[in-house]
Amino acid sequence: MRRIYVSAVTKPKILRSPPRSEKPVRAMYDRWYCSPYAQSIAFQLQEAIPHSHAEQIRQVAQNEGTILSRIQGSCS
C-alpha cells in the first residue's frame, strides 16, 4: 500500500458529502464540487485516481488553519 499526502487551502466544511445530483439541487452540487472544501477535494481525488481512498486528516488541517490565522494576524 502506498500513501500520498496532499495539502490544500480549504474553506470550512459546510456540507459533509455531495448533495444528490437531481435537477433541483444540481446548482448546490456544482457549488460544492467547485469549492475548496476538504471533502470535495477528497471526492475529486478519488474520482481521478482509480481504486483510491481519500480522507481529510482533521488534526493537521485544523493546526494549519490555526497557524495561518496567527501569521495573518501578526502581519496586520
Secondary structure, 3 states (H helix, E strand, C coil): CCCCCCCCCCECCCCCCCCCCCHHHHHHHHHHHHCCEHHHHHHHHHHHCCCCCCCCCHHHHHHHHHHHHHHHHHHC
